[in-house]
Amino acid sequence: MEVDLNNINVAHNEEAKRFEIQVDGLSALLTYRRFPGRIILDHTEVPKPFEGQGLAAKLVRFVLDYARINHLRVVPLCPYVSSFVRKHPEYQDLVSSDDLEKLLSRRINFPCPQLAML
């Protein structure tokens, strides 16, 4: 199934603590945990029929833009989000310098120091 990303909207389901895209009755999602001053991005999931069509990237961009607007530090525990941030320098300022160093060296040894403070 082909997806037109221009006609796809991301919804923030605060009660379920996730961002969602609905396509043909199926949900792509990115789950998170929110703490004062930060958002921990746990898991990204796209239904099989829509894999490889940009839904995960659209979700991640939306969430990272949300974090920026809301002045949140991003903790990318999800491997997809980590990879996305590594490939998109325009979002790297949202990650702490310690976590960014791990991310860029591909030594993603989370849980990271921020999680120890929770």
Secondary structure as UniProt FT lines:
FT   HELIX           5..7
FT   STRAND          11..13
FT   TURN            14..17
FT   STRAND          18..23
FT   TURN            24..25
FT   STRAND          26..35
FT   TURN            36..37
FT   STRAND          38..45
FT   HELIX           48..50
FT   TURN            51..52
FT   HELIX           55..69
FT   TURN            70..71
FT   STRAND          73..76
FT   HELIX           79..87
FT   HELIX           89..94
FT   HELIX           97..104
FT   TURN            105..106
FT   HELIX           113..116
//
